[in-house]
Amino acid sequence: MSSKKVPFNRHKENEEARKKREEDEAARVYAEFVESFKGESTSGSKFVRGGVIDPNAKLRADSEGGKSKDGWSVPKKGSR
């Protein structure tokens, strides 16, 4: 047998080496990502409470068309 590598084998080896490098890089980035969460403290609230929006509820507009009772801006009738 010949010790000379055919182009197909070289390509296959190059692809395997590239895949191995990408897996190593992904593992390193994931480890950094996981580490970034370990340093944070859990004191205090991190979330802001929001209201609930009911998509089936009709808009409550006052007769002037400005702000409705729920605080949302509603256009006047007939305006575009």
PyMOL Python script that loads the backbone (N, CA, C, O; Angstrom):
from pymol import cmd

cmd.read_pdbstr("""\
ATOM      1  N   MET A   1       0.811  -1.191   0.000  1.00  0.00           N
ATOM      2  CA  MET A   1       0.000   0.000   0.000  1.00  0.00           C
ATOM      3  C   MET A   1       0.851   1.251   0.000  1.00  0.00           C
ATOM      4  O   MET A   1       1.971   1.253   0.510  1.00  0.00           O
ATOM      5  N   SER A   2       0.342   2.261  -0.546  1.00  0.00           N
ATOM      6  CA  SER A   2       1.044   3.519  -0.647  1.00  0.00           C
ATOM      7  C   SER A   2       0.801   4.360   0.610  1.00  0.00           C
ATOM      8  O   SER A   2      -0.301   4.347   1.159  1.00  0.00           O
ATOM      9  N   SER A   3       1.829   5.093   1.068  1.00  0.00           N
ATOM     10  CA  SER A   3       1.685   5.953   2.236  1.00  0.00           C
ATOM     11  C   SER A   3       1.205   7.350   1.840  1.00  0.00           C
ATOM     12  O   SER A   3       0.950   8.185   2.707  1.00  0.00           O
ATOM     13  N   LYS A   4       1.081   7.606   0.545  1.00  0.00           N
ATOM     14  CA  LYS A   4       0.609   8.896   0.059  1.00  0.00           C
ATOM     15  C   LYS A   4      -0.893   9.012   0.319  1.00  0.00           C
ATOM     16  O   LYS A   4      -1.655   8.082   0.054  1.00  0.00           O
ATOM     17  N   LYS A   5      -1.305  10.165   0.842  1.00  0.00           N
ATOM     18  CA  LYS A   5      -2.722  10.366   1.153  1.00  0.00           C
ATOM     19  C   LYS A   5      -3.448  10.886  -0.084  1.00  0.00           C
ATOM     20  O   LYS A   5      -2.957  11.766  -0.791  1.00  0.00           O
ATOM     21  N   VAL A   6      -4.592  10.339  -0.319  1.00  0.00           N
ATOM     22  CA  VAL A   6      -5.412  10.805  -1.428  1.00  0.00           C
ATOM     23  C   VAL A   6      -6.182  12.035  -0.968  1.00  0.00           C
ATOM     24  O   VAL A   6      -6.399  12.216   0.230  1.00  0.00           O
ATOM     25  N   PRO A   7      -6.594  12.876  -1.898  1.00  0.00           N
ATOM     26  CA  PRO A   7      -7.306  14.112  -1.509  1.00  0.00           C
ATOM     27  C   PRO A   7      -8.536  13.860  -0.644  1.00  0.00           C
ATOM     28  O   PRO A   7      -8.834  14.648   0.254  1.00  0.00           O
ATOM     29  N   PHE A   8      -9.245  12.780  -0.904  1.00  0.00           N
ATOM     30  CA  PHE A   8     -10.438  12.494  -0.106  1.00  0.00           C
ATOM     31  C   PHE A   8     -10.075  12.296   1.362  1.00  0.00           C
ATOM     32  O   PHE A   8     -10.745  12.832   2.245  1.00  0.00           O
ATOM     33  N   ASN A   9      -9.012  11.523   1.629  1.00  0.00           N
ATOM     34  CA  ASN A   9      -8.600  11.279   3.014  1.00  0.00           C
ATOM     35  C   ASN A   9      -8.127  12.567   3.692  1.00  0.00           C
ATOM     36  O   ASN A   9      -8.432  12.805   4.860  1.00  0.00           O
ATOM     37  N   ARG A  10      -7.374  13.402   2.948  1.00  0.00           N
ATOM     38  CA  ARG A  10      -6.933  14.676   3.524  1.00  0.00           C
ATOM     39  C   ARG A  10      -8.129  15.550   3.872  1.00  0.00           C
ATOM     40  O   ARG A  10      -8.166  16.175   4.932  1.00  0.00           O
ATOM     41  N   HIS A  11      -9.105  15.587   2.974  1.00  0.00           N
ATOM     42  CA  HIS A  11     -10.307  16.390   3.221  1.00  0.00           C
ATOM     43  C   HIS A  11     -11.053  15.863   4.447  1.00  0.00           C
ATOM     44  O   HIS A  11     -11.504  16.638   5.291  1.00  0.00           O
ATOM     45  N   LYS A  12     -11.178  14.541   4.534  1.00  0.00           N
ATOM     46  CA  LYS A  12     -11.873  13.928   5.658  1.00  0.00           C
ATOM     47  C   LYS A  12     -11.161  14.242   6.977  1.00  0.00           C
ATOM     48  O   LYS A  12     -11.817  14.570   7.966  1.00  0.00           O
ATOM     49  N   GLU A  13      -9.836  14.147   7.005  1.00  0.00           N
ATOM     50  CA  GLU A  13      -9.068  14.466   8.205  1.00  0.00           C
ATOM     51  C   GLU A  13      -9.189  15.941   8.568  1.00  0.00           C
ATOM     52  O   GLU A  13      -9.295  16.287   9.744  1.00  0.00           O
ATOM     53  N   ASN A  14      -9.174  16.805   7.565  1.00  0.00           N
ATOM     54  CA  ASN A  14      -9.330  18.237   7.823  1.00  0.00           C
ATOM     55  C   ASN A  14     -10.703  18.544   8.415  1.00  0.00           C
ATOM     56  O   ASN A  14     -10.820  19.359   9.330  1.00  0.00           O
ATOM     57  N   GLU A  15     -11.735  17.895   7.897  1.00  0.00           N
ATOM     58  CA  GLU A  15     -13.089  18.091   8.418  1.00  0.00           C
ATOM     59  C   GLU A  15     -13.197  17.600   9.852  1.00  0.00           C
ATOM     60  O   GLU A  15     -13.822  18.259  10.683  1.00  0.00           O
ATOM     61  N   GLU A  16     -12.597  16.450  10.160  1.00  0.00           N
ATOM     62  CA  GLU A  16     -12.622  15.924  11.526  1.00  0.00           C
ATOM     63  C   GLU A  16     -11.887  16.857  12.475  1.00  0.00           C
ATOM     64  O   GLU A  16     -12.352  17.085  13.592  1.00  0.00           O
ATOM     65  N   ALA A  17     -10.738  17.407  12.052  1.00  0.00           N
ATOM     66  CA  ALA A  17      -9.971  18.329  12.887  1.00  0.00           C
ATOM     67  C   ALA A  17     -10.763  19.619  13.116  1.00  0.00           C
ATOM     68  O   ALA A  17     -10.768  20.157  14.223  1.00  0.00           O
ATOM     69  N   ARG A  18     -11.430  20.115  12.072  1.00  0.00           N
ATOM     70  CA  ARG A  18     -12.236  21.331  12.205  1.00  0.00           C
ATOM     71  C   ARG A  18     -13.392  21.098  13.173  1.00  0.00           C
ATOM     72  O   ARG A  18     -13.673  21.939  14.027  1.00  0.00           O
ATOM     73  N   LYS A  19     -14.059  19.953  13.039  1.00  0.00           N
ATOM     74  CA  LYS A  19     -15.179  19.629  13.913  1.00  0.00           C
ATOM     75  C   LYS A  19     -14.721  19.534  15.368  1.00  0.00           C
ATOM     76  O   LYS A  19     -15.415  19.995  16.274  1.00  0.00           O
ATOM     77  N   LYS A  20     -13.546  18.933  15.587  1.00  0.00           N
ATOM     78  CA  LYS A  20     -12.990  18.800  16.948  1.00  0.00           C
ATOM     79  C   LYS A  20     -12.692  20.186  17.532  1.00  0.00           C
ATOM     80  O   LYS A  20     -12.996  20.445  18.696  1.00  0.00           O
ATOM     81  N   ARG A  21     -12.095  21.085  16.721  1.00  0.00           N
ATOM     82  CA  ARG A  21     -11.803  22.449  17.191  1.00  0.00           C
ATOM     83  C   ARG A  21     -13.087  23.185  17.548  1.00  0.00           C
ATOM     84  O   ARG A  21     -13.146  23.875  18.566  1.00  0.00           O
ATOM     85  N   GLU A  22     -14.132  23.041  16.704  1.00  0.00           N
ATOM     86  CA  GLU A  22     -15.409  23.714  16.972  1.00  0.00           C
ATOM     87  C   GLU A  22     -16.063  23.180  18.242  1.00  0.00           C
ATOM     88  O   GLU A  22     -16.638  23.953  19.009  1.00  0.00           O
ATOM     89  N   GLU A  23     -15.985  21.869  18.476  1.00  0.00           N
ATOM     90  CA  GLU A  23     -16.551  21.291  19.693  1.00  0.00           C
ATOM     91  C   GLU A  23     -15.810  21.789  20.929  1.00  0.00           C
ATOM     92  O   GLU A  23     -16.430  22.102  21.945  1.00  0.00           O
ATOM     93  N   ASP A  24     -14.474  21.864  20.842  1.00  0.00           N
ATOM     94  CA  ASP A  24     -13.676  22.369  21.964  1.00  0.00           C
ATOM     95  C   ASP A  24     -14.010  23.828  22.254  1.00  0.00           C
ATOM     96  O   ASP A  24     -14.137  24.224  23.413  1.00  0.00           O
ATOM     97  N   GLU A  25     -14.151  24.624  21.198  1.00  0.00           N
ATOM     98  CA  GLU A  25     -14.491  26.041  21.363  1.00  0.00           C
ATOM     99  C   GLU A  25     -15.882  26.197  21.964  1.00  0.00           C
ATOM    100  O   GLU A  25     -16.084  27.038  22.840  1.00  0.00           O
ATOM    101  N   ALA A  26     -16.841  25.401  21.507  1.00  0.00           N
ATOM    102  CA  ALA A  26     -18.203  25.459  22.043  1.00  0.00           C
ATOM    103  C   ALA A  26     -18.207  25.069  23.517  1.00  0.00           C
ATOM    104  O   ALA A  26     -18.916  25.686  24.312  1.00  0.00           O
ATOM    105  N   ALA A  27     -17.432  24.060  23.893  1.00  0.00           N
ATOM    106  CA  ALA A  27     -17.358  23.638  25.292  1.00  0.00           C
ATOM    107  C   ALA A  27     -16.752  24.746  26.151  1.00  0.00           C
ATOM    108  O   ALA A  27     -17.204  24.973  27.274  1.00  0.00           O
ATOM    109  N   ARG A  28     -15.740  25.432  25.639  1.00  0.00           N
ATOM    110  CA  ARG A  28     -15.106  26.528  26.390  1.00  0.00           C
ATOM    111  C   ARG A  28     -16.076  27.691  26.579  1.00  0.00           C
ATOM    112  O   ARG A  28     -16.179  28.243  27.675  1.00  0.00           O
ATOM    113  N   VAL A  29     -16.783  28.060  25.520  1.00  0.00           N
ATOM    114  CA  VAL A  29     -17.744  29.165  25.598  1.00  0.00           C
ATOM    115  C   VAL A  29     -18.885  28.820  26.553  1.00  0.00           C
ATOM    116  O   VAL A  29     -19.330  29.671  27.324  1.00  0.00           O
ATOM    117  N   TYR A  30     -19.358  27.576  26.504  1.00  0.00           N
ATOM    118  CA  TYR A  30     -20.438  27.153  27.404  1.00  0.00           C
ATOM    119  C   TYR A  30     -19.970  27.195  28.856  1.00  0.00           C
ATOM    120  O   TYR A  30     -20.726  27.604  29.737  1.00  0.00           O
ATOM    121  N   ALA A  31     -18.728  26.773  29.111  1.00  0.00           N
ATOM    122  CA  ALA A  31     -18.191  26.821  30.477  1.00  0.00           C
ATOM    123  C   ALA A  31     -18.125  28.263  30.974  1.00  0.00           C
ATOM    124  O   ALA A  31     -18.435  28.525  32.136  1.00  0.00           O
ATOM    125  N   GLU A  32     -17.725  29.203  30.111  1.00  0.00           N
ATOM    126  CA  GLU A  32     -17.704  30.621  30.489  1.00  0.00           C
ATOM    127  C   GLU A  32     -19.118  31.115  30.773  1.00  0.00           C
ATOM    128  O   GLU A  32     -19.332  31.889  31.707  1.00  0.00           O
ATOM    129  N   PHE A  33     -20.074  30.673  29.978  1.00  0.00           N
ATOM    130  CA  PHE A  33     -21.469  31.071  30.162  1.00  0.00           C
ATOM    131  C   PHE A  33     -21.987  30.602  31.517  1.00  0.00           C
ATOM    132  O   PHE A  33     -22.626  31.366  32.240  1.00  0.00           O
ATOM    133  N   VAL A  34     -21.715  29.354  31.858  1.00  0.00           N
ATOM    134  CA  VAL A  34     -22.162  28.809  33.138  1.00  0.00           C
ATOM    135  C   VAL A  34     -21.468  29.546  34.285  1.00  0.00           C
ATOM    136  O   VAL A  34     -22.110  29.857  35.289  1.00  0.00           O
ATOM    137  N   GLU A  35     -20.175  29.828  34.155  1.00  0.00           N
ATOM    138  CA  GLU A  35     -19.427  30.544  35.193  1.00  0.00           C
ATOM    139  C   GLU A  35     -19.993  31.937  35.426  1.00  0.00           C
ATOM    140  O   GLU A  35     -19.970  32.425  36.556  1.00  0.00           O
ATOM    141  N   SER A  36     -20.500  32.586  34.385  1.00  0.00           N
ATOM    142  CA  SER A  36     -20.994  33.954  34.511  1.00  0.00           C
ATOM    143  C   SER A  36     -22.190  34.029  35.453  1.00  0.00           C
ATOM    144  O   SER A  36     -22.449  35.092  36.016  1.00  0.00           O
ATOM    145  N   PHE A  37     -22.929  32.933  35.642  1.00  0.00           N
ATOM    146  CA  PHE A  37     -24.079  32.942  36.532  1.00  0.00           C
ATOM    147  C   PHE A  37     -23.699  32.656  37.983  1.00  0.00           C
ATOM    148  O   PHE A  37     -24.470  32.968  38.891  1.00  0.00           O
ATOM    149  N   LYS A  38     -22.556  32.082  38.213  1.00  0.00           N
ATOM    150  CA  LYS A  38     -22.155  31.717  39.566  1.00  0.00           C
ATOM    151  C   LYS A  38     -21.752  32.925  40.405  1.00  0.00           C
ATOM    152  O   LYS A  38     -21.863  32.876  41.630  1.00  0.00           O
ATOM    153  N   GLY A  39     -21.291  33.997  39.787  1.00  0.00           N
ATOM    154  CA  GLY A  39     -20.803  35.160  40.516  1.00  0.00           C
ATOM    155  C   GLY A  39     -21.895  36.104  40.984  1.00  0.00           C
ATOM    156  O   GLY A  39     -21.639  36.949  41.841  1.00  0.00           O
ATOM    157  N   GLU A  40     -23.092  35.991  40.456  1.00  0.00           N
ATOM    158  CA  GLU A  40     -24.163  36.920  40.804  1.00  0.00           C
ATOM    159  C   GLU A  40     -24.762  36.587  42.157  1.00  0.00           C
ATOM    160  O   GLU A  40     -24.907  35.418  42.518  1.00  0.00           O
ATOM    161  N   SER A  41     -25.116  37.647  42.916  1.00  0.00           N
ATOM    162  CA  SER A  41     -25.785  37.432  44.196  1.00  0.00           C
ATOM    163  C   SER A  41     -27.287  37.308  43.969  1.00  0.00           C
ATOM    164  O   SER A  41     -27.807  37.765  42.951  1.00  0.00           O
ATOM    165  N   THR A  42     -27.968  36.698  44.903  1.00  0.00           N
ATOM    166  CA  THR A  42     -29.403  36.506  44.762  1.00  0.00           C
ATOM    167  C   THR A  42     -30.187  37.478  45.618  1.00  0.00           C
ATOM    168  O   THR A  42     -31.401  37.330  45.757  1.00  0.00           O
ATOM    169  N   SER A  43     -29.522  38.476  46.198  1.00  0.00           N
ATOM    170  CA  SER A  43     -30.231  39.431  47.047  1.00  0.00           C
ATOM    171  C   SER A  43     -30.989  40.439  46.198  1.00  0.00           C
ATOM    172  O   SER A  43     -30.501  40.879  45.157  1.00  0.00           O
ATOM    173  N   GLY A  44     -32.177  40.798  46.645  1.00  0.00           N
ATOM    174  CA  GLY A  44     -32.974  41.777  45.933  1.00  0.00           C
ATOM    175  C   GLY A  44     -33.769  41.164  44.804  1.00  0.00           C
ATOM    176  O   GLY A  44     -33.475  40.063  44.338  1.00  0.00           O
ATOM    177  N   SER A  45     -34.773  41.890  44.375  1.00  0.00           N
ATOM    178  CA  SER A  45     -35.630  41.414  43.300  1.00  0.00           C
ATOM    179  C   SER A  45     -35.053  41.840  41.961  1.00  0.00           C
ATOM    180  O   SER A  45     -34.622  42.983  41.804  1.00  0.00           O
ATOM    181  N   LYS A  46     -35.042  40.953  41.022  1.00  0.00           N
ATOM    182  CA  LYS A  46     -34.515  41.239  39.684  1.00  0.00           C
ATOM    183  C   LYS A  46     -35.633  41.439  38.668  1.00  0.00           C
ATOM    184  O   LYS A  46     -35.369  41.852  37.539  1.00  0.00           O
ATOM    185  N   PHE A  47     -36.884  41.151  39.052  1.00  0.00           N
ATOM    186  CA  PHE A  47     -37.979  41.227  38.110  1.00  0.00           C
ATOM    187  C   PHE A  47     -38.924  42.365  38.476  1.00  0.00           C
ATOM    188  O   PHE A  47     -39.069  42.727  39.644  1.00  0.00           O
ATOM    189  N   VAL A  48     -39.554  42.911  37.463  1.00  0.00           N
ATOM    190  CA  VAL A  48     -40.533  43.970  37.651  1.00  0.00           C
ATOM    191  C   VAL A  48     -41.902  43.379  37.380  1.00  0.00           C
ATOM    192  O   VAL A  48     -42.125  42.746  36.348  1.00  0.00           O
ATOM    193  N   ARG A  49     -42.811  43.589  38.308  1.00  0.00           N
ATOM    194  CA  ARG A  49     -44.151  43.050  38.149  1.00  0.00           C
ATOM    195  C   ARG A  49     -44.892  43.867  37.104  1.00  0.00           C
ATOM    196  O   ARG A  49     -44.849  45.097  37.122  1.00  0.00           O
ATOM    197  N   GLY A  50     -45.562  43.190  36.208  1.00  0.00           N
ATOM    198  CA  GLY A  50     -46.310  43.858  35.157  1.00  0.00           C
ATOM    199  C   GLY A  50     -47.781  43.526  35.239  1.00  0.00           C
ATOM    200  O   GLY A  50     -48.187  42.609  35.953  1.00  0.00           O
ATOM    201  N   GLY A  51     -48.564  44.267  34.513  1.00  0.00           N
ATOM    202  CA  GLY A  51     -49.997  44.030  34.484  1.00  0.00           C
ATOM    203  C   GLY A  51     -50.340  42.889  33.546  1.00  0.00           C
ATOM    204  O   GLY A  51     -49.482  42.368  32.833  1.00  0.00           O
ATOM    205  N   VAL A  52     -51.599  42.513  33.559  1.00  0.00           N
ATOM    206  CA  VAL A  52     -52.085  41.445  32.700  1.00  0.00           C
ATOM    207  C   VAL A  52     -52.920  42.066  31.595  1.00  0.00           C
ATOM    208  O   VAL A  52     -53.778  42.908  31.860  1.00  0.00           O
ATOM    209  N   ILE A  53     -52.676  41.660  30.370  1.00  0.00           N
ATOM    210  CA  ILE A  53     -53.428  42.171  29.233  1.00  0.00           C
ATOM    211  C   ILE A  53     -54.337  41.062  28.737  1.00  0.00           C
ATOM    212  O   ILE A  53     -53.882  39.960  28.433  1.00  0.00           O
ATOM    213  N   ASP A  54     -55.618  41.361  28.659  1.00  0.00           N
ATOM    214  CA  ASP A  54     -56.588  40.385  28.161  1.00  0.00           C
ATOM    215  C   ASP A  54     -56.875  40.724  26.703  1.00  0.00           C
ATOM    216  O   ASP A  54     -57.509  41.745  26.435  1.00  0.00           O
ATOM    217  N   PRO A  55     -56.435  39.910  25.760  1.00  0.00           N
ATOM    218  CA  PRO A  55     -56.634  40.230  24.351  1.00  0.00           C
ATOM    219  C   PRO A  55     -58.101  40.182  23.921  1.00  0.00           C
ATOM    220  O   PRO A  55     -58.464  40.730  22.880  1.00  0.00           O
ATOM    221  N   ASN A  56     -58.941  39.524  24.724  1.00  0.00           N
ATOM    222  CA  ASN A  56     -60.351  39.418  24.370  1.00  0.00           C
ATOM    223  C   ASN A  56     -61.181  40.585  24.907  1.00  0.00           C
ATOM    224  O   ASN A  56     -62.340  40.744  24.526  1.00  0.00           O
ATOM    225  N   ALA A  57     -60.601  41.396  25.783  1.00  0.00           N
ATOM    226  CA  ALA A  57     -61.330  42.523  26.361  1.00  0.00           C
ATOM    227  C   ALA A  57     -61.426  43.652  25.336  1.00  0.00           C
ATOM    228  O   ALA A  57     -60.486  43.894  24.579  1.00  0.00           O
ATOM    229  N   LYS A  58     -62.569  44.338  25.317  1.00  0.00           N
ATOM    230  CA  LYS A  58     -62.747  45.465  24.403  1.00  0.00           C
ATOM    231  C   LYS A  58     -62.039  46.683  24.976  1.00  0.00           C
ATOM    232  O   LYS A  58     -61.936  46.843  26.192  1.00  0.00           O
ATOM    233  N   LEU A  59     -61.552  47.539  24.082  1.00  0.00           N
ATOM    234  CA  LEU A  59     -60.910  48.774  24.527  1.00  0.00           C
ATOM    235  C   LEU A  59     -61.951  49.688  25.159  1.00  0.00           C
ATOM    236  O   LEU A  59     -63.056  49.862  24.645  1.00  0.00           O
ATOM    237  N   ARG A  60     -61.561  50.266  26.292  1.00  0.00           N
ATOM    238  CA  ARG A  60     -62.462  51.202  26.966  1.00  0.00           C
ATOM    239  C   ARG A  60     -62.004  52.616  26.630  1.00  0.00           C
ATOM    240  O   ARG A  60     -61.050  53.119  27.224  1.00  0.00           O
ATOM    241  N   ALA A  61     -62.669  53.248  25.698  1.00  0.00           N
ATOM    242  CA  ALA A  61     -62.295  54.601  25.300  1.00  0.00           C
ATOM    243  C   ALA A  61     -63.311  55.593  25.850  1.00  0.00           C
ATOM    244  O   ALA A  61     -64.518  55.348  25.848  1.00  0.00           O
ATOM    245  N   ASP A  62     -62.783  56.728  26.324  1.00  0.00           N
ATOM    246  CA  ASP A  62     -63.723  57.757  26.767  1.00  0.00           C
ATOM    247  C   ASP A  62     -64.238  58.519  25.546  1.00  0.00           C
ATOM    248  O   ASP A  62     -63.733  58.316  24.442  1.00  0.00           O
ATOM    249  N   SER A  63     -65.208  59.369  25.718  1.00  0.00           N
ATOM    250  CA  SER A  63     -65.848  60.034  24.583  1.00  0.00           C
ATOM    251  C   SER A  63     -64.911  60.998  23.864  1.00  0.00           C
ATOM    252  O   SER A  63     -65.102  61.255  22.675  1.00  0.00           O
ATOM    253  N   GLU A  64     -63.912  61.536  24.543  1.00  0.00           N
ATOM    254  CA  GLU A  64     -62.981  62.465  23.910  1.00  0.00           C
ATOM    255  C   GLU A  64     -61.938  61.735  23.062  1.00  0.00           C
ATOM    256  O   GLU A  64     -61.409  62.307  22.109  1.00  0.00           O
ATOM    257  N   GLY A  65     -61.644  60.510  23.391  1.00  0.00           N
ATOM    258  CA  GLY A  65     -60.686  59.748  22.604  1.00  0.00           C
ATOM    259  C   GLY A  65     -59.265  59.838  23.112  1.00  0.00           C
ATOM    260  O   GLY A  65     -58.383  59.223  22.512  1.00  0.00           O
ATOM    261  N   GLY A  66     -58.992  60.552  24.162  1.00  0.00           N
ATOM    262  CA  GLY A  66     -57.638  60.685  24.690  1.00  0.00           C
ATOM    263  C   GLY A  66     -57.190  59.418  25.370  1.00  0.00           C
ATOM    264  O   GLY A  66     -57.080  58.367  24.738  1.00  0.00           O
ATOM    265  N   LYS A  67     -56.932  59.513  26.653  1.00  0.00           N
ATOM    266  CA  LYS A  67     -56.518  58.329  27.414  1.00  0.00           C
ATOM    267  C   LYS A  67     -57.748  57.623  27.942  1.00  0.00           C
ATOM    268  O   LYS A  67     -58.698  58.259  28.397  1.00  0.00           O
ATOM    269  N   SER A  68     -57.722  56.315  27.878  1.00  0.00           N
ATOM    270  CA  SER A  68     -58.829  55.548  28.424  1.00  0.00           C
ATOM    271  C   SER A  68     -58.577  55.312  29.914  1.00  0.00           C
ATOM    272  O   SER A  68     -57.535  55.703  30.441  1.00  0.00           O
ATOM    273  N   LYS A  69     -59.517  54.684  30.578  1.00  0.00           N
ATOM    274  CA  LYS A  69     -59.402  54.452  32.013  1.00  0.00           C
ATOM    275  C   LYS A  69     -58.243  53.541  32.364  1.00  0.00           C
ATOM    276  O   LYS A  69     -57.676  53.647  33.451  1.00  0.00           O
ATOM    277  N   ASP A  70     -57.887  52.647  31.456  1.00  0.00           N
ATOM    278  CA  ASP A  70     -56.796  51.723  31.749  1.00  0.00           C
ATOM    279  C   ASP A  70     -55.429  52.305  31.398  1.00  0.00           C
ATOM    280  O   ASP A  70     -54.423  51.615  31.564  1.00  0.00           O
ATOM    281  N   GLY A  71     -55.354  53.555  30.916  1.00  0.00           N
ATOM    282  CA  GLY A  71     -54.090  54.225  30.666  1.00  0.00           C
ATOM    283  C   GLY A  71     -53.558  54.102  29.257  1.00  0.00           C
ATOM    284  O   GLY A  71     -52.521  54.687  28.946  1.00  0.00           O
ATOM    285  N   TRP A  72     -54.230  53.365  28.394  1.00  0.00           N
ATOM    286  CA  TRP A  72     -53.773  53.216  27.020  1.00  0.00           C
ATOM    287  C   TRP A  72     -54.299  54.357  26.177  1.00  0.00           C
ATOM    288  O   TRP A  72     -55.428  54.805  26.381  1.00  0.00           O
ATOM    289  N   SER A  73     -53.522  54.827  25.251  1.00  0.00           N
ATOM    290  CA  SER A  73     -53.936  55.880  24.355  1.00  0.00           C
ATOM    291  C   SER A  73     -54.832  55.299  23.268  1.00  0.00           C
ATOM    292  O   SER A  73     -54.474  54.321  22.611  1.00  0.00           O
ATOM    293  N   VAL A  74     -56.003  55.911  23.085  1.00  0.00           N
ATOM    294  CA  VAL A  74     -56.956  55.437  22.102  1.00  0.00           C
ATOM    295  C   VAL A  74     -57.231  56.578  21.127  1.00  0.00           C
ATOM    296  O   VAL A  74     -57.528  57.691  21.560  1.00  0.00           O
ATOM    297  N   PRO A  75     -57.139  56.327  19.816  1.00  0.00           N
ATOM    298  CA  PRO A  75     -57.385  57.399  18.851  1.00  0.00           C
ATOM    299  C   PRO A  75     -58.859  57.829  18.869  1.00  0.00           C
ATOM    300  O   PRO A  75     -59.754  57.057  19.215  1.00  0.00           O
ATOM    301  N   LYS A  76     -59.073  59.097  18.479  1.00  0.00           N
ATOM    302  CA  LYS A  76     -60.443  59.606  18.410  1.00  0.00           C
ATOM    303  C   LYS A  76     -61.194  58.932  17.284  1.00  0.00           C
ATOM    304  O   LYS A  76     -60.589  58.447  16.327  1.00  0.00           O
ATOM    305  N   LYS A  77     -62.510  58.900  17.395  1.00  0.00           N
ATOM    306  CA  LYS A  77     -63.335  58.299  16.355  1.00  0.00           C
ATOM    307  C   LYS A  77     -63.189  59.111  15.074  1.00  0.00           C
ATOM    308  O   LYS A  77     -63.213  60.342  15.102  1.00  0.00           O
ATOM    309  N   GLY A  78     -63.042  58.425  13.971  1.00  0.00           N
ATOM    310  CA  GLY A  78     -62.947  59.086  12.675  1.00  0.00           C
ATOM    311  C   GLY A  78     -61.541  59.503  12.299  1.00  0.00           C
ATOM    312  O   GLY A  78     -61.324  59.875  11.146  1.00  0.00           O
ATOM    313  N   SER A  79     -60.570  59.464  13.201  1.00  0.00           N
ATOM    314  CA  SER A  79     -59.214  59.848  12.858  1.00  0.00           C
ATOM    315  C   SER A  79     -58.443  58.614  12.419  1.00  0.00           C
ATOM    316  O   SER A  79     -58.751  57.495  12.827  1.00  0.00           O
ATOM    317  N   ARG A  80     -57.449  58.831  11.592  1.00  0.00           N
ATOM    318  CA  ARG A  80     -56.647  57.689  11.125  1.00  0.00           C
ATOM    319  C   ARG A  80     -55.248  57.833  11.593  1.00  0.00           C
ATOM    320  O   ARG A  80     -54.411  56.977  11.308  1.00  0.00           O
TER     321      ARG A  80
END
""", "prot")
cmd.dss("prot")
cmd.show_as("cartoon", "prot")
cmd.util.cbc("prot")
cmd.orient("prot")
